Amino acid sequence: MTDTIHKEPVIRLRNIRKRFGSLEVLKGVDLDVYKGENLVVLGRSGSGKSVLIKIIAGMLTPDTGSVTVLGEDIRSLRPRDLQALRTRIGFSFQSSALYDGMNVRANLEFPLVRNKRHLGRKEIDAAVARVLEDVGLSQTIDQMPSQLSGGQKKRIGIARTLILQPEIMLYDEPTAGLDPVTSANINELINEVQEQYNTSSVIITHDLTCAKATGDRVVMLSEGCFLRQGSFEEVFAGDDARVKDFYNYNFISTP
């Protein structure tokens, strides 16, 4: 985690509301994400975390409010401009979202071939080799996704987002379904990505260990509203019963 955060917002949300039918998932939330920080959005399943991150990525449109990412008003962008902005944002899906019919090399090449068509074979090969080395999986280059463990799939999914050298990383439940040792490795990788690529990141999770290990700042989302924000310790230092219940519901190991 970075110790010095330049107070320059790269993501700014104001009065974001989102409803699906009669269910209001987000109820007027405001949020700034600063350049170079890892921000954790912590909350239970169904609290609106994934909806929030999809709004930041331009995958969902809020009912009200403004979304500014890297200086661009997402809601006013034309489709071509929105697609160009998305190349500057890495989205690590909970499922890793690898193409089952492609080996690791082809999975990593795909975003380059699609978005940077001017690159030659040597440049593509070098980019693939670099991101595989960065996630510690150079040996898997010719393997199929079915041959990878859950943790390896997560790492390859992160590598595929890194290959475009994004300025922002969005992680959706990065440790979901992983054993404690593998989860700790993914947490370490998230921090290494922040340092090596100088990314600003939003990490969506209900995993307290992940939040504590990766978050420069933590915001607690409950029933569509932010309850508290600050360091991990500050968020859980209050007397709010909803925050305490969430802490007590989870198991956290202290280093």
C-alpha positions as CSV (number, residue, x, y, z in Angstrom):
1,M,0.0,0.0,0.0
2,T,1.2,3.5,-0.8
3,D,2.1,5.8,2.1
4,T,1.8,9.0,0.1
5,I,-1.4,9.8,-1.8
6,H,-1.6,12.9,-4.0
7,K,-5.0,14.4,-3.3
8,E,-6.0,14.5,-6.9
9,P,-9.3,12.6,-7.5
10,V,-9.2,10.3,-10.5
11,I,-12.8,9.2,-9.8
12,R,-15.6,11.4,-8.5
13,L,-19.1,10.3,-7.9
14,R,-21.9,12.7,-6.8
15,N,-25.4,11.9,-5.7
16,I,-25.4,8.5,-7.4
17,R,-28.8,6.7,-7.3
18,K,-29.6,3.4,-8.9
19,R,-32.9,1.5,-8.8
20,F,-33.9,-1.8,-10.2
21,G,-37.7,-1.9,-10.2
22,S,-38.9,-1.1,-6.7
23,L,-35.4,-1.8,-5.2
24,E,-33.2,1.2,-4.7
25,V,-29.7,-0.2,-4.6
26,L,-27.7,3.1,-4.3
27,K,-29.3,6.0,-2.4
28,G,-27.4,9.2,-3.4
29,V,-23.8,8.2,-2.7
30,D,-20.8,10.6,-3.1
31,L,-17.2,9.2,-3.4
32,D,-13.8,10.5,-4.4
33,V,-10.9,8.1,-5.3
34,Y,-7.5,9.8,-5.2
35,K,-4.6,9.3,-7.5
36,G,-2.3,6.4,-6.4
37,E,-4.5,5.0,-3.6
38,N,-6.2,1.6,-3.0
39,L,-9.7,2.3,-2.0
40,V,-11.7,-0.6,-0.5
41,V,-15.5,-0.6,-0.7
42,L,-16.6,-3.0,2.0
43,G,-20.0,-4.4,2.5
44,R,-22.2,-7.5,2.6
45,S,-23.5,-9.2,-0.5
46,G,-26.4,-7.2,-1.9
47,S,-25.2,-3.9,-0.4
48,G,-24.7,-2.3,-3.9
49,K,-20.9,-2.8,-4.2
50,S,-20.9,-4.4,-7.6
51,V,-23.5,-1.9,-9.0
52,L,-21.2,0.9,-7.8
53,I,-18.1,-0.5,-9.5
54,K,-20.0,-1.2,-12.8
55,I,-21.2,2.5,-12.8
56,I,-17.6,3.6,-12.4
57,A,-16.6,1.4,-15.4
58,G,-19.5,2.8,-17.5
59,M,-21.2,-0.6,-17.6
60,L,-24.3,0.7,-15.9
61,T,-25.8,4.1,-16.0
62,P,-27.0,5.7,-12.7
63,D,-30.6,7.1,-12.5
64,T,-29.2,10.4,-11.1
65,G,-25.9,11.9,-10.4
66,S,-22.5,12.5,-12.0
67,V,-19.7,10.1,-12.7
68,T,-16.3,11.7,-13.5
69,V,-13.4,9.3,-14.3
70,L,-9.9,10.6,-15.3
71,G,-11.4,14.0,-16.0
72,E,-14.2,12.6,-18.3
73,D,-17.9,12.9,-17.6
74,I,-18.9,9.3,-18.4
75,R,-22.6,10.0,-18.8
76,S,-21.9,12.5,-21.6
77,L,-19.4,10.4,-23.6
78,R,-20.1,9.0,-27.0
79,P,-19.8,5.2,-27.3
80,R,-16.4,5.5,-29.1
81,D,-15.0,7.9,-26.5
82,L,-16.4,5.7,-23.6
83,Q,-14.6,2.7,-25.2
84,A,-11.3,4.7,-25.4
85,L,-11.7,5.6,-21.7
86,R,-12.3,1.9,-20.8
87,T,-8.8,1.0,-22.2
88,R,-7.4,3.2,-19.4
89,I,-9.4,1.2,-16.8
90,G,-8.6,-2.4,-15.8
91,F,-11.6,-4.5,-14.6
92,S,-10.7,-7.7,-12.7
93,F,-13.9,-9.7,-12.7
94,Q,-14.9,-11.9,-9.8
95,S,-15.0,-14.9,-12.2
96,S,-11.7,-13.9,-13.9
97,A,-13.6,-13.9,-17.2
98,L,-11.0,-15.9,-19.2
99,Y,-12.0,-17.4,-22.5
100,D,-12.1,-21.1,-22.0
101,G,-11.2,-21.9,-25.7
102,M,-8.0,-19.8,-25.6
103,N,-4.8,-20.6,-23.9
104,V,-3.2,-18.1,-21.5
105,R,-1.1,-16.5,-24.3
106,A,-4.2,-15.9,-26.5
107,N,-6.2,-14.6,-23.5
108,L,-3.5,-12.0,-22.8
109,E,-3.1,-11.1,-26.5
110,F,-6.8,-10.5,-27.1
111,P,-7.1,-7.0,-25.5
112,L,-3.9,-5.9,-27.3
113,V,-5.0,-7.1,-30.7
114,R,-8.4,-5.5,-30.2
115,N,-7.3,-2.1,-28.8
116,K,-3.7,-1.6,-30.1
117,R,-3.7,-2.9,-33.7
118,H,-0.5,-1.1,-34.6
119,L,1.6,-3.4,-32.4
120,G,3.8,-5.9,-34.0
121,R,4.4,-9.5,-33.0
122,K,7.6,-8.7,-31.0
123,E,5.8,-6.0,-29.0
124,I,2.9,-8.2,-28.3
125,D,5.1,-11.1,-27.2
126,A,7.1,-8.7,-25.0
127,A,3.9,-7.4,-23.3
128,V,2.6,-10.9,-22.7
129,A,5.9,-12.0,-21.2
130,R,6.1,-8.9,-19.0
131,V,2.6,-9.2,-17.4
132,L,3.0,-12.9,-16.8
133,E,6.3,-12.3,-15.0
134,D,4.6,-9.5,-13.0
135,V,2.0,-11.9,-11.7
136,G,4.5,-14.8,-11.3
137,L,3.0,-17.2,-13.8
138,S,5.4,-17.2,-16.8
139,Q,5.3,-21.0,-16.9
140,T,1.5,-21.0,-17.7
141,I,1.8,-19.3,-21.0
142,D,0.7,-22.3,-23.1
143,Q,-1.9,-23.7,-20.6
144,M,-5.6,-23.6,-21.0
145,P,-7.8,-22.0,-18.3
146,S,-9.1,-25.5,-17.3
147,Q,-5.6,-26.4,-16.3
148,L,-5.3,-23.5,-13.9
149,S,-6.1,-23.3,-10.2
150,G,-8.6,-20.8,-8.9
151,G,-5.8,-18.5,-7.7
152,Q,-3.9,-18.8,-11.0
153,K,-7.1,-17.8,-12.9
154,K,-7.4,-14.7,-10.7
155,R,-3.7,-13.8,-11.5
156,I,-4.1,-14.3,-15.2
157,G,-7.3,-12.2,-15.1
158,I,-5.4,-9.4,-13.5
159,A,-2.5,-9.8,-16.0
160,R,-5.0,-9.4,-18.8
161,T,-6.1,-6.1,-17.4
162,L,-2.5,-5.0,-16.8
163,I,-1.4,-5.6,-20.4
164,L,-3.0,-2.3,-21.5
165,Q,-1.2,-0.5,-18.6
166,P,-4.4,1.0,-17.1
167,E,-4.4,4.0,-14.9
168,I,-7.2,2.7,-12.8
169,M,-7.8,-0.9,-11.5
170,L,-11.2,-2.1,-10.5
171,Y,-11.3,-5.4,-8.5
172,D,-14.6,-7.2,-8.0
173,E,-14.3,-9.5,-5.0
174,P,-10.7,-10.5,-5.8
175,T,-10.4,-13.1,-3.0
176,A,-13.9,-14.7,-3.4
177,G,-13.8,-18.5,-3.4
178,L,-10.1,-18.7,-2.6
179,D,-8.4,-20.4,0.4
180,P,-6.7,-18.2,3.0
181,V,-3.1,-18.7,1.6
182,T,-4.1,-18.0,-2.0
183,S,-6.2,-15.0,-0.8
184,A,-3.1,-13.6,0.9
185,N,-1.2,-14.0,-2.3
186,I,-3.8,-12.1,-4.3
187,N,-3.8,-9.3,-1.7
188,E,0.0,-9.1,-2.0
189,L,-0.4,-8.9,-5.8
190,I,-2.9,-6.1,-5.6
191,N,-0.4,-4.1,-3.6
192,E,2.4,-5.0,-6.0
193,V,0.3,-3.8,-8.9
194,Q,-0.3,-0.5,-7.2
195,E,3.5,0.0,-6.7
196,Q,4.7,-1.3,-10.1
197,Y,2.0,0.3,-12.3
198,N,1.2,3.4,-10.1
199,T,-2.5,2.5,-10.4
200,S,-5.4,4.0,-8.5
201,S,-7.7,1.1,-7.5
202,V,-11.2,0.4,-6.2
203,I,-11.4,-3.0,-4.5
204,I,-14.9,-4.3,-3.9
205,T,-15.0,-7.0,-1.2
206,H,-16.7,-8.4,1.9
207,D,-13.5,-9.9,3.0
208,L,-12.1,-8.1,6.0
209,T,-8.6,-9.6,5.6
210,C,-8.5,-8.3,2.0
211,A,-9.7,-4.9,3.1
212,K,-7.1,-4.6,5.9
213,A,-4.3,-5.9,3.7
214,T,-4.9,-3.7,0.6
215,G,-6.8,-0.6,1.6
216,D,-5.2,2.8,2.0
217,R,-8.7,3.9,2.7
218,V,-11.9,1.9,3.4
219,V,-15.5,2.9,2.9
220,M,-18.4,0.9,4.4
221,L,-21.4,0.5,2.2
222,S,-24.7,-0.7,3.7
223,E,-28.2,-0.7,2.2
224,G,-27.1,1.7,-0.5
225,C,-25.4,4.3,1.7
226,F,-21.9,4.9,3.0
227,L,-21.8,4.5,6.8
228,R,-18.1,5.3,7.5
229,Q,-14.8,5.9,5.8
230,G,-11.2,6.2,6.8
231,S,-8.5,3.7,7.6
232,F,-9.5,0.1,8.4
233,E,-9.1,0.8,12.1
234,E,-11.1,4.1,11.9
235,V,-14.0,2.4,10.2
236,F,-14.4,-0.2,12.9
237,A,-13.6,2.0,15.9
238,G,-17.1,3.5,16.1
239,D,-20.2,2.4,17.9
240,D,-22.5,1.9,14.9
241,A,-24.2,-1.5,15.4
242,R,-24.3,-2.1,11.6
243,V,-20.5,-1.8,11.4
244,K,-19.9,-3.9,14.5
245,D,-22.2,-6.6,13.3
246,F,-20.4,-6.8,10.0
247,Y,-17.1,-7.1,11.8
248,N,-18.3,-9.8,14.1
249,Y,-19.9,-11.7,11.3
250,N,-16.5,-12.0,9.5
251,F,-13.4,-13.8,10.7
252,I,-10.2,-11.7,10.4
253,S,-6.7,-12.9,11.2
254,T,-4.4,-10.3,12.6
255,P,-0.8,-10.3,11.3
